[in-house]
Amino acid sequence: MIRNLIIALFLFSLAVITYDSLPYFHFSVYRPLAMFPMFAASALLLFTGFRFRAGDLFFLAFVIYSVSHSLVASIGYEDAGSSFKHAITLLFGLSMYRVSVYIAEQTKEDPDLKRRIAASLLIGFIPPLAAGFLQLADALIVRSGFSLSLTGLFSEKVYRGRIQMLSGEPSWAAIHMLSGGILMLYLFKQGFRNHLALLLGTAVLLVLSFSAYAYSVLLTALLIYVLIANRNRGKMLFVLAASVLAVAAGVPYLLEAFHVSGYFTERFQFDFDHLIKTDNSFFIRVVFPAIGFMEFAHHPVLGVGGGFYYREFAELLLGHFPDGLDFKEVRDLVFKNPEMATSRNLLSKLFAEEGLIGAALFFGFMIAALRSAGANPYAKFAFALCVSLVMNFDSYSFVNFWLLIGFIRGGFFIEQRPAVLAAGTGTSTVMQSMKGMKRIA
């Protein structure tokens, strides 16, 4: 009963994974529904025989170090609230990872579980993809803004003329399309043919979302895959080169052909000096991580403490990037709500807040995950995607990240004959041989 309940909670999480910023809850900017049933499932794991793997000791050590270091730092900063919020995100991240590993392991013992995962993925992606195509029609054909009211039911912030599906931001929608896309492709190759239409729809939306973040993540993931792959490196280099050419030449052509206009289209003129002065989002995605690495340079061994990136943020921004005050969001973070400043990049956050000690522990865990991928191309690309996804995301409660990492560690992508079935087959063979001997006698 416990096992079935854990699986049910996980499948529900997968079915609501794209709902990440409902307007009815305000505990944080990023508030995915999926993390709550995952947390409940993790609590139930305490009543099973689930155990961490050897490489997971790095992650456990990282969590212990990060929380302890944050609590000590909070005494000096006199800010226990930031330390508490940091610890909560780590707790949710650990919970989601444990459940994802457990589910991946269960699929090797129960092949039918993959069918149920495939069904939950359909439930999770059909509504947001439908909303995405409505937004696409609104942006390219109707141009009336009729899709805004629908999106507003599921997201507090609505972007006119953008493909954000039912997510809080267009970049978050891209995260779901990319992470969901690798799962759809794998399941399709496993024989779940109804995922082909879902995969094609996701690919179309991803291309026509005109999201610089989505393209950057995909290209970065392809580059990482080329570096870590053991086979087909030449073929993947060709794919990477073709993808770069498509983004550099094909996307500007499509923007002009469809008469797409908006602040986000200027990013494809690739005038970075102009963008950092005029594009608020571009400035934040480049400068905020840079400030995190500056903090790391000031505190290389221990970092500033988990949850305390913001402590030196205003001083460093005013000293090195004062032009950012031209943007209201940046100005508010400096003068009104400095505690809300974040690095917008998990790697920057990791080095700034945890220093070399924390970074070494976390990368030890990531190396263990890479080794778990083996030579499997889907697991390898899922790993590459995880590394690239965090370039614009800095929360340890990142559902998509832990889902893919857990699946890699648990062997979800690796085809392996279940031991139970193998044993059953062996027993059946022996029984048939005995029956045959009796007939001969």
Secondary structure, DSSP 8 states (H G I E B T S, - for coil): -HHHHHHHHHHHHHHTTT--B-TT--S-S-B-TTHHHHHHHHHHGGGS-----TTHHHHHHHHHHHHHHHHHHHHHHT-HHHHHHHHHHHHHHHHHHHHHHHHHHHHHH-THHHHHHHHHHHHHHHHHHHHHHHHHHIIIII-S-THHHHHHTT-SS--TTS--TTSSSHHHHHHHHHHHHHHHHHHHHTT-TTHHHHHHHHHHHHHHTT-HHHHHHHHHHHHHHHHH-SS-HHHHHHHHHHHHHIIIIIHHHHHHHTT--SGGGGGGG--HHHHHHH-HHHHHHHHHHHHHHHHHHHSTTT-S-TT-GGGGHHHHHHHH-GGGGGSHHHHHHHHT-GGG---SSHHHHHHHHHHHHHHHHHHHHHHHHHHHHTT-HHHHHHHHHHHHHGGG---TT-HHHHHHHHHHHHTTTS----HHHHHHHHHHHHHHHHHHHHHH-
